[in-house]
Amino acid sequence: MPFIPHTEDDVAEMLASIGAASIDELFDEIPTELKNGKLTRVPTGMSEMEIARLMYERAQQDGFYLNFIGAGAYEHHIPAAVWQITTRGEFYSSYTPYQAEASQGTLQLLYEYQTMMASLTGMDVSNASLYDGASALAEAALMAVRQHKSSRRILIPQTVHPVYRKVVRTIVKNQKIEVVEVPYDPATGQIAADKLEQFAREEFAALVIPQPNFFGVLEQVDMLTDWAHDKQSLAIAVVNPTALAMLKPPGEWGHQGADIAVGEGQPLGIPLSSGGPYFGFMACKQELVRQMPGRIIGRTTDLEGKEGFALTLQAREQHIRRSKATSNICTNQGLMVTAATIYMALLGPEGLYRVAAQSHANTLTLAERLENLSGVKRAFQGPFFHEVALQLSVPADKVLNKLKAQGVLGGVLLEQDYPELKNTLLICATETKTTEDLDKYTEMLQQALTA
């Protein structure tokens, strides 16, 4: 908690130096009728010791849960150094670099971030982040429509995260852009070629390709990317950055690679914190850079040969003609990007690969154990990464409640967004789970199934 060191004498001295009689006088421009007066219902302030005790007791009430929920937000180990460095004053209090020459530290960090994300996705260019993965996908859809020019339709598979699909519809619906959903194969959980054929004669600005998809299943990205390009559409990749440490990057999909890659950056050093804040990432091919929203940081040298950093692209309406603007992104979730950059720098390519490999190994082990239980089977037979859908023979909502009562968060109920997947759980195990954790989940689930 912050410590405010000003004594009454300090306050009086500061007021005297600016010629004010009281702190209230600093706000005399506020009309009297708008002031609430004294806050009579606010209790007396507590001491630091008392508030620390209160917060500890409240935290104890929350309890500790063994978490097997994924579905777009993942519990990974975050080295202590990540947020120890991120919350240093130089990073913690920095803001959007309006005056680039005075923000060299922030610009250098964003430059390093962009370099890492471009490398991770296999793309030419990365921007300096967006608000979250869902809005990043919406921005990618707008990019595709601007680039395509003749079509205002986007193909989005039902295997894309349900929240992402809702956000895209919300953002593009008033811009006369149509979102068309592609059904999935109920056997594999993938977008199969025959599912796309019904759209073969229609024109679309882009096809969205998730990897892995919302069910954790790996899509046939090479086939899907080439299909999109054969139809003169862009291929938009929605990817998990941790998975990219093991899987082929979007820039290498198909014969030409995906055109745009977006996703949620939360797995890269951002803790689970009641839903956010997170950050979205976006990378693209060089030829699409003028359609990209946000900012791009470049590295250069001055007249004396000294290295410096500059805003080479800022597509915000304050900086260019409003009719040409592609973004109103401002703060850019800079603090989250700082943490992600430090996280990736600390782990390096090998460390990130080990996180991905252990996460997948844990989920694979857990899935095999649970499939051996009576009344549990895999919902899809396709290959998966660190997340798997399991179908139960009993009401899944009741099973989740029983697991929670035993201190286990057992997964996500898929029938909320996919009514056809009744009694199906989406479970995830990252590198944070031990053999004992997997044993406990298996034991608890077996008890919940038979109780």
VEXDREN-2710 file (C-alpha; in Angstrom, 1 decimal):
% VEXDREN-2710
k/r/px/py/pz
1/MET/0.0/0.0/0.0
2/PRO/1.3/3.5/-0.7
3/PHE/2.9/5.6/2.1
4/ILE/2.1/9.3/2.1
5/PRO/4.8/11.0/4.2
6/HIS/3.3/14.6/4.5
7/THR/2.8/15.8/8.0
8/GLU/0.3/18.6/8.9
9/ASP/3.3/21.0/9.0
10/ASP/4.4/19.9/5.5
11/VAL/0.9/20.5/4.2
12/ALA/0.6/23.9/5.8
13/GLU/4.1/24.9/4.4
14/MET/3.1/23.9/0.9
15/LEU/-0.2/25.7/1.0
16/ALA/1.5/28.9/2.3
17/SER/4.1/28.7/-0.5
18/ILE/1.3/28.9/-3.1
19/GLY/-0.9/31.4/-1.2
20/ALA/-3.7/29.0/-0.4
21/ALA/-5.4/29.0/3.0
22/SER/-6.6/25.4/2.9
23/ILE/-6.7/22.3/0.6
24/ASP/-10.4/23.0/0.0
25/GLU/-9.4/26.3/-1.6
26/LEU/-7.5/24.4/-4.3
27/PHE/-10.9/23.2/-5.5
28/ASP/-12.9/26.4/-5.3
29/GLU/-13.7/26.3/-9.0
30/ILE/-16.1/23.4/-8.3
31/PRO/-19.7/24.8/-7.8
32/THR/-21.0/24.4/-4.2
33/GLU/-24.1/22.6/-5.3
34/LEU/-22.0/19.8/-6.8
35/LYS/-20.1/19.1/-3.6
36/ASN/-21.3/16.3/-1.4
37/GLY/-20.1/17.8/1.8
38/LYS/-18.8/15.6/4.5
39/LEU/-18.8/11.8/4.0
40/THR/-20.8/10.9/7.1
41/ARG/-21.2/7.2/6.2
42/VAL/-17.5/6.6/5.6
43/PRO/-16.0/4.9/8.8
44/THR/-13.0/6.3/10.6
45/GLY/-9.7/5.6/9.0
46/MET/-7.8/2.5/10.2
47/SER/-4.1/2.3/11.0
48/GLU/-1.7/0.5/8.7
49/MET/-1.5/-2.5/11.0
50/GLU/-5.3/-2.7/11.2
51/ILE/-5.9/-2.5/7.4
52/ALA/-3.2/-5.1/6.8
53/ARG/-4.9/-7.5/9.2
54/LEU/-8.3/-6.8/7.6
55/MET/-6.9/-7.5/4.1
56/TYR/-5.3/-10.7/5.3
57/GLU/-8.5/-12.0/6.8
58/ARG/-10.4/-11.2/3.6
59/ALA/-7.8/-13.0/1.6
60/GLN/-8.2/-16.0/3.8
61/GLN/-12.0/-16.0/3.2
62/ASP/-11.3/-16.4/-0.5
63/GLY/-9.4/-19.6/0.1
64/PHE/-7.0/-21.3/-2.2
65/TYR/-8.2/-23.2/-5.2
66/LEU/-6.4/-25.7/-7.5
67/ASN/-7.1/-24.1/-10.9
68/PHE/-7.7/-26.1/-14.0
69/ILE/-9.6/-23.3/-15.9
70/GLY/-8.1/-21.9/-19.1
71/ALA/-10.4/-20.8/-21.9
72/GLY/-8.3/-17.8/-22.8
73/ALA/-6.7/-16.8/-19.5
74/TYR/-4.0/-19.0/-18.2
75/GLU/-2.2/-19.6/-14.9
76/HIS/1.5/-19.6/-15.6
77/HIS/4.4/-19.2/-13.2
78/ILE/5.7/-15.6/-13.3
79/PRO/9.3/-15.2/-12.0
80/ALA/9.4/-12.7/-9.1
81/ALA/11.8/-10.5/-11.1
82/VAL/9.2/-9.7/-13.7
83/TRP/6.9/-7.5/-11.6
84/GLN/9.7/-6.4/-9.3
85/ILE/11.2/-4.7/-12.4
86/THR/7.9/-3.7/-14.0
87/THR/6.8/-1.8/-10.9
88/ARG/9.9/0.4/-10.7
89/GLY/8.9/4.0/-11.0
90/GLU/10.5/4.5/-14.4
91/PHE/8.1/1.9/-15.9
92/TYR/5.2/2.1/-13.5
93/SER/4.5/5.8/-14.0
94/SER/5.3/6.2/-17.7
95/TYR/2.6/7.1/-20.1
96/THR/2.0/7.3/-23.8
97/PRO/5.2/8.8/-25.4
98/TYR/3.7/12.0/-27.0
99/GLN/7.2/13.6/-26.9
100/ALA/9.3/10.8/-28.2
101/GLU/12.6/12.5/-27.6
102/ALA/11.8/12.6/-23.9
103/SER/10.6/9.0/-23.7
104/GLN/13.6/7.0/-24.9
105/GLY/13.4/4.4/-22.2
106/THR/9.7/3.6/-23.0
107/LEU/10.4/3.6/-26.7
108/GLN/13.3/1.3/-26.4
109/LEU/11.2/-1.2/-24.3
110/LEU/8.4/-1.1/-26.9
111/TYR/10.9/-1.6/-29.7
112/GLU/12.3/-4.7/-27.9
113/TYR/8.7/-5.9/-27.4
114/GLN/7.9/-5.5/-31.1
115/THR/11.1/-7.3/-32.1
116/MET/10.2/-10.3/-29.8
117/MET/6.6/-10.5/-31.0
118/ALA/7.6/-10.3/-34.7
119/SER/10.1/-13.1/-34.0
120/LEU/7.6/-15.2/-32.1
121/THR/4.8/-14.9/-34.8
122/GLY/7.2/-15.1/-37.8
123/MET/5.8/-11.8/-39.1
124/ASP/7.5/-8.7/-40.5
125/VAL/6.1/-6.1/-38.2
126/SER/4.5/-5.8/-34.8
127/ASN/2.7/-2.9/-33.2
128/ALA/3.0/-1.7/-29.6
129/SER/0.0/-3.7/-28.4
130/LEU/-3.8/-3.3/-28.2
131/TYR/-6.2/-3.5/-25.3
132/ASP/-6.8/-7.3/-25.4
133/GLY/-6.9/-10.3/-27.7
134/ALA/-10.6/-9.9/-28.6
135/SER/-10.3/-6.2/-29.6
136/ALA/-7.1/-7.1/-31.5
137/LEU/-9.1/-9.6/-33.6
138/ALA/-11.7/-6.9/-34.3
139/GLU/-9.0/-4.5/-35.4
140/ALA/-7.6/-7.2/-37.7
141/ALA/-11.0/-7.6/-39.2
142/LEU/-11.2/-3.9/-39.9
143/MET/-7.6/-4.0/-41.4
144/ALA/-8.7/-6.8/-43.8
145/VAL/-11.8/-4.9/-45.0
146/ARG/-9.7/-1.8/-45.6
147/GLN/-7.1/-3.8/-47.5
148/HIS/-9.5/-5.9/-49.5
149/LYS/-11.7/-3.0/-50.5
150/SER/-14.4/-4.9/-52.5
151/SER/-15.7/-7.2/-49.6
152/ARG/-17.1/-6.3/-46.2
153/ARG/-17.5/-9.8/-45.0
154/ILE/-15.4/-11.8/-42.5
155/LEU/-15.4/-15.6/-42.1
156/ILE/-15.0/-16.6/-38.4
157/PRO/-15.0/-20.2/-37.3
158/GLN/-17.2/-21.2/-34.4
159/THR/-14.0/-22.6/-32.9
160/VAL/-12.8/-19.0/-32.2
161/HIS/-13.2/-18.0/-28.6
162/PRO/-16.9/-17.0/-28.1
163/VAL/-16.0/-13.7/-26.4
164/TYR/-13.8/-12.8/-29.3
165/ARG/-16.6/-13.4/-31.7
166/LYS/-19.0/-11.3/-29.7
167/VAL/-16.5/-8.4/-29.5
168/VAL/-15.8/-8.5/-33.2
169/ARG/-19.6/-8.4/-33.9
170/THR/-20.0/-5.5/-31.5
171/ILE/-17.2/-3.4/-33.0
172/VAL/-17.9/-4.0/-36.7
173/LYS/-21.7/-4.2/-36.8
174/ASN/-22.2/-0.4/-37.2
175/GLN/-19.6/-0.3/-40.0
176/LYS/-21.7/-2.5/-42.3
177/ILE/-19.3/-5.4/-42.0
178/GLU/-20.9/-8.9/-41.9
179/VAL/-19.5/-11.6/-39.7
180/VAL/-20.2/-15.1/-41.1
181/GLU/-19.6/-18.1/-38.9
182/VAL/-18.1/-21.4/-40.1
183/PRO/-19.3/-24.6/-38.3
184/TYR/-16.8/-27.1/-36.9
185/ASP/-16.5/-30.9/-37.4
186/PRO/-18.2/-32.5/-34.3
187/ALA/-15.8/-35.4/-34.5
188/THR/-12.5/-33.6/-34.6
189/GLY/-13.4/-30.1/-33.2
190/GLN/-11.6/-28.6/-36.3
191/ILE/-12.6/-26.6/-39.3
192/ALA/-12.7/-29.2/-42.0
193/ALA/-12.3/-28.6/-45.7
194/ASP/-15.9/-29.7/-46.4
195/LYS/-17.2/-27.0/-44.0
196/LEU/-15.5/-24.3/-46.0
197/GLU/-16.8/-25.5/-49.4
198/GLN/-20.2/-24.0/-48.8
199/PHE/-18.5/-20.6/-48.9
200/ALA/-16.2/-21.3/-51.9
201/ARG/-18.2/-19.2/-54.3
202/GLU/-18.6/-16.2/-52.0
203/GLU/-16.3/-13.3/-51.5
204/PHE/-14.7/-12.5/-48.1
205/ALA/-12.2/-10.0/-47.0
206/ALA/-10.6/-12.5/-44.6
207/LEU/-10.7/-16.0/-42.9
208/VAL/-9.9/-16.1/-39.2
209/ILE/-7.8/-19.1/-38.2
210/PRO/-7.4/-20.0/-34.5
211/GLN/-4.3/-22.0/-33.3
212/PRO/-5.1/-23.7/-31.0
213/ASN/-8.8/-23.1/-31.2
214/PHE/-11.1/-22.5/-28.2
215/PHE/-11.4/-26.3/-27.6
216/GLY/-7.6/-26.5/-27.4
217/VAL/-7.6/-28.4/-30.7
218/LEU/-5.0/-27.7/-33.3
219/GLU/-6.4/-26.5/-36.7
220/GLN/-5.2/-27.5/-40.1
221/VAL/-3.5/-24.1/-40.5
222/ASP/-1.7/-24.8/-43.7
223/MET/-4.8/-25.9/-45.5
224/LEU/-6.9/-23.0/-44.1
225/THR/-4.3/-20.4/-45.0
226/ASP/-3.9/-21.6/-48.6
227/TRP/-7.7/-21.8/-48.9
228/ALA/-8.1/-18.1/-47.9
229/HIS/-5.4/-17.0/-50.3
230/ASP/-6.9/-19.0/-53.2
231/LYS/-10.1/-17.0/-52.6
232/GLN/-8.1/-13.7/-52.6
233/SER/-8.9/-13.3/-48.9
234/LEU/-6.5/-12.5/-46.1
235/ALA/-5.6/-15.1/-43.5
236/ILE/-5.9/-13.8/-39.9
237/ALA/-4.2/-15.9/-37.3
238/VAL/-5.5/-15.9/-33.7
239/VAL/-2.7/-17.6/-31.6
240/ASN/-1.7/-18.4/-28.1
241/PRO/1.8/-16.9/-27.6
242/THR/2.9/-19.7/-25.4
243/ALA/1.9/-22.3/-28.0
244/LEU/4.1/-20.5/-30.6
245/ALA/7.2/-21.6/-28.7
246/MET/6.4/-25.1/-29.9
247/LEU/4.2/-24.7/-33.0
248/LYS/4.8/-23.4/-36.5
249/PRO/4.5/-19.6/-36.4
250/PRO/1.7/-17.9/-38.5
251/GLY/4.3/-16.4/-40.8
252/GLU/5.1/-19.9/-42.0
253/TRP/1.6/-21.2/-42.5
254/GLY/0.7/-22.5/-45.9
255/HIS/2.7/-21.4/-49.0
256/GLN/2.7/-17.7/-48.2
257/GLY/2.1/-17.4/-44.4
258/ALA/-0.7/-15.7/-42.6
259/ASP/-1.2/-12.0/-43.3
260/ILE/-2.1/-10.9/-39.8
261/ALA/-1.4/-12.5/-36.4
262/VAL/-3.2/-11.4/-33.2
263/GLY/-3.8/-12.8/-29.8
264/GLU/-4.0/-12.3/-26.1
265/GLY/-0.7/-11.5/-24.4
266/GLN/-1.8/-12.5/-20.8
267/PRO/0.2/-15.8/-20.8
268/LEU/3.4/-13.8/-21.1
269/GLY/3.9/-12.7/-17.4
270/ILE/0.4/-11.2/-16.6
271/PRO/-1.3/-12.7/-13.5
272/LEU/-4.9/-13.8/-13.3
273/SER/-6.4/-10.8/-11.7
274/SER/-10.2/-10.7/-11.9
275/GLY/-10.2/-10.5/-15.6
276/GLY/-7.5/-8.0/-16.4
277/PRO/-6.0/-5.7/-17.4
278/TYR/-4.5/-7.8/-20.2
279/PHE/-3.1/-6.7/-23.6
280/GLY/-3.6/-7.7/-27.2
281/PHE/-0.8/-8.2/-29.7
282/MET/-0.8/-7.7/-33.4
283/ALA/1.8/-8.5/-36.1
284/CYS/1.4/-8.4/-39.9
285/LYS/3.2/-8.6/-43.2
286/GLN/5.1/-5.5/-44.4
287/GLU/2.6/-4.7/-47.1
288/LEU/-0.1/-4.3/-44.6
289/VAL/1.7/-2.0/-42.2
290/ARG/-0.2/1.1/-43.3
291/GLN/-3.4/-0.5/-42.3
292/MET/-2.2/-1.5/-38.9
293/PRO/-3.7/0.4/-35.9
294/GLY/-1.6/1.7/-33.0
295/ARG/2.0/2.6/-32.9
296/ILE/5.3/1.2/-34.3
297/ILE/8.6/2.2/-32.7
298/GLY/11.7/2.4/-34.9
299/ARG/15.4/2.5/-34.1
300/THR/17.7/5.1/-35.7
301/THR/20.8/7.2/-35.1
302/ASP/21.2/11.0/-34.7
303/LEU/23.6/13.3/-36.5
304/GLU/26.3/12.3/-34.0
305/GLY/25.8/8.6/-34.7
306/LYS/24.1/7.9/-31.3
307/GLU/21.4/5.4/-31.2
308/GLY/17.8/6.6/-30.6
309/PHE/14.2/5.5/-30.9
310/ALA/11.3/7.2/-32.6
311/LEU/7.6/6.8/-33.3
312/THR/7.8/5.7/-37.0
313/LEU/4.1/5.1/-37.3
314/GLN/1.3/6.5/-35.2
315/ALA/-2.1/5.9/-36.9
316/ARG/-4.1/7.8/-34.3
317/GLU/-6.6/10.5/-35.3
318/GLN/-4.8/13.1/-33.3
319/HIS/-1.7/12.7/-35.4
320/ILE/-3.1/12.3/-38.9
321/ARG/-6.3/13.3/-40.8
322/ARG/-9.2/11.7/-39.0
323/SER/-10.5/10.2/-42.2
324/LYS/-7.2/8.4/-42.6
325/ALA/-6.9/7.2/-39.0
326/THR/-6.9/3.5/-38.3
327/SER/-6.9/3.7/-34.5
328/ASN/-7.6/5.7/-31.4
329/ILE/-5.5/3.5/-29.2
330/CYS/-3.7/5.7/-26.7
331/THR/-2.2/4.2/-23.4
332/ASN/-1.5/1.0/-25.3
333/GLN/-1.6/-1.1/-22.1
334/GLY/2.1/-0.1/-21.8
335/LEU/2.5/-1.6/-18.3
336/MET/1.3/-5.0/-19.4
337/VAL/3.7/-4.9/-22.4
338/THR/6.5/-4.0/-20.1
339/ALA/5.9/-7.1/-18.0
340/ALA/5.6/-9.3/-21.1
341/THR/8.9/-8.0/-22.5
342/ILE/10.7/-8.7/-19.2
343/TYR/9.1/-12.1/-19.0
344/MET/10.2/-13.1/-22.5
345/ALA/13.7/-11.7/-21.9
346/LEU/14.1/-13.6/-18.7
347/LEU/12.8/-16.9/-20.1
348/GLY/14.3/-16.7/-23.6
349/PRO/13.3/-19.0/-26.4
350/GLU/14.4/-22.2/-24.5
351/GLY/12.5/-21.2/-21.4
352/LEU/9.4/-20.3/-23.2
353/TYR/9.6/-23.7/-25.1
354/ARG/10.0/-25.5/-21.7
355/VAL/6.9/-23.7/-20.4
356/ALA/4.9/-24.8/-23.4
357/ALA/6.2/-28.3/-23.4
358/GLN/5.5/-28.9/-19.7
359/SER/2.0/-27.3/-20.0
360/HIS/1.1/-29.7/-22.8
361/ALA/2.7/-32.7/-21.1
362/ASN/0.6/-32.0/-17.9
363/THR/-2.6/-31.7/-19.9
364/LEU/-1.9/-34.8/-21.9
365/THR/-1.2/-36.8/-18.7
366/LEU/-4.3/-35.5/-17.1
367/ALA/-6.5/-36.2/-20.1
368/GLU/-5.2/-39.8/-20.3
369/ARG/-5.9/-40.3/-16.6
370/LEU/-9.4/-38.9/-16.7
371/GLU/-10.3/-40.9/-19.8
372/ASN/-9.7/-44.0/-17.8
373/LEU/-12.5/-43.0/-15.5
374/SER/-15.9/-44.5/-16.1
375/GLY/-18.2/-41.8/-17.6
376/VAL/-15.4/-39.6/-19.1
377/LYS/-14.4/-39.4/-22.8
378/ARG/-12.7/-37.0/-25.1
379/ALA/-15.1/-34.8/-26.9
380/PHE/-12.8/-34.4/-29.9
381/GLN/-10.2/-36.7/-31.4
382/GLY/-8.0/-34.1/-33.0
383/PRO/-4.6/-33.1/-31.6
384/PHE/-4.6/-30.5/-28.9
385/PHE/-2.4/-28.2/-27.0
386/HIS/-2.5/-27.7/-23.2
387/GLU/-6.3/-27.7/-23.1
388/VAL/-8.8/-30.5/-23.8
389/ALA/-12.6/-30.9/-23.9
390/LEU/-14.0/-33.9/-21.9
391/GLN/-17.5/-35.1/-22.1
392/LEU/-19.1/-36.5/-18.9
393/SER/-21.9/-39.0/-18.4
394/VAL/-23.5/-36.9/-15.6
395/PRO/-24.5/-33.2/-15.3
396/ALA/-21.3/-31.3/-15.7
397/ASP/-22.5/-28.3/-13.7
398/LYS/-23.1/-30.4/-10.6
399/VAL/-19.6/-32.0/-11.0
400/LEU/-18.0/-28.5/-11.1
401/ASN/-19.9/-27.5/-7.9
402/LYS/-18.7/-30.6/-6.1
403/LEU/-15.1/-30.1/-7.3
404/LYS/-15.2/-26.4/-6.1
405/ALA/-16.4/-27.5/-2.7
406/GLN/-13.3/-29.6/-2.5
407/GLY/-11.0/-26.7/-3.5
408/VAL/-10.7/-27.6/-7.2
409/LEU/-11.8/-25.3/-10.1
410/GLY/-12.5/-28.1/-12.6
411/GLY/-12.8/-26.3/-15.9
412/VAL/-15.3/-24.4/-18.1
413/LEU/-18.8/-25.6/-19.0
414/LEU/-18.9/-25.5/-22.8
415/GLU/-22.6/-25.8/-23.2
416/GLN/-23.0/-22.2/-22.1
417/ASP/-21.7/-21.2/-25.5
418/TYR/-22.1/-24.5/-27.4
419/PRO/-25.5/-26.0/-26.5
420/GLU/-24.7/-29.1/-28.5
421/LEU/-21.8/-29.9/-26.2
422/LYS/-23.9/-30.8/-23.2
423/ASN/-22.1/-31.9/-20.1
424/THR/-18.7/-31.1/-21.6
425/LEU/-15.8/-29.5/-19.7
426/LEU/-12.9/-27.6/-21.1
427/ILE/-9.9/-28.3/-18.8
428/CYS/-6.4/-26.9/-18.8
429/ALA/-3.2/-27.8/-17.0
430/THR/-0.2/-25.5/-17.3
431/GLU/3.4/-26.0/-16.1
432/THR/2.3/-24.9/-12.6
433/LYS/0.6/-28.2/-11.9
434/THR/2.5/-31.0/-10.2
435/THR/1.9/-34.8/-10.3
436/GLU/0.2/-34.4/-6.9
437/ASP/-2.2/-31.8/-8.4
438/LEU/-3.1/-34.1/-11.3
439/ASP/-3.7/-36.9/-8.8
440/LYS/-5.9/-34.8/-6.7
441/TYR/-8.0/-33.7/-9.7
442/THR/-8.4/-37.3/-10.9
443/GLU/-9.4/-38.4/-7.4
444/MET/-11.8/-35.6/-6.9
445/LEU/-13.5/-36.0/-10.3
446/GLN/-13.9/-39.7/-9.7
447/GLN/-15.7/-39.0/-6.4
448/ALA/-17.9/-36.3/-8.0
449/LEU/-18.9/-38.7/-10.8
450/THR/-19.9/-41.5/-8.4
451/ALA/-21.4/-39.4/-5.6
END
